[in-house]
Amino acid sequence: MNASRKPAQPVQPVALRRIILEQSKRANVGHIGSALSVADILAALYSGILRIERPDDPERDRFILSKGHAALALYAALHLRGLLDAETLDTYCGDGSLLGVHPRARSDMGFRSGRERRSARDSKARLVGRSCS
């Protein structure tokens, strides 16, 4: 594995779980089980498996969260990876927050929702997803 792909510190599953529980309690929202169930895989992916350093790189990796109720785990992973600051994370499910129970397109934080297509010559490499609000 290329060392430049690894974050400064690995994303730890226990840290993800702590954030999930704290934010869920603070926001008084559910879906805790869905978020906790993906903590290990997100920790592994965001600890250096995903190549996401340059969002404008057409060859970067894409992560599809098909389990929309686990969005809080994704936000926690992005926070621990340094792609989402604590102040924004603390707005989870608040009035006017960009971070809802279901993920929305946020390419500036390393994720998108909806439909993304590559060039016509590469039409086989297509990602299709759906965002719920």
Secondary structure by P-SEA (a helix, b strand, c coil): ccccccccccccaaaaaaaaaaaaaaacccaaaaaaaaaaaaaaaacccccccccccccbbbbbcccccaaaaaaaaaaaaccccaaaaaacccccccccccccccccccccccccccccccccccccccccc
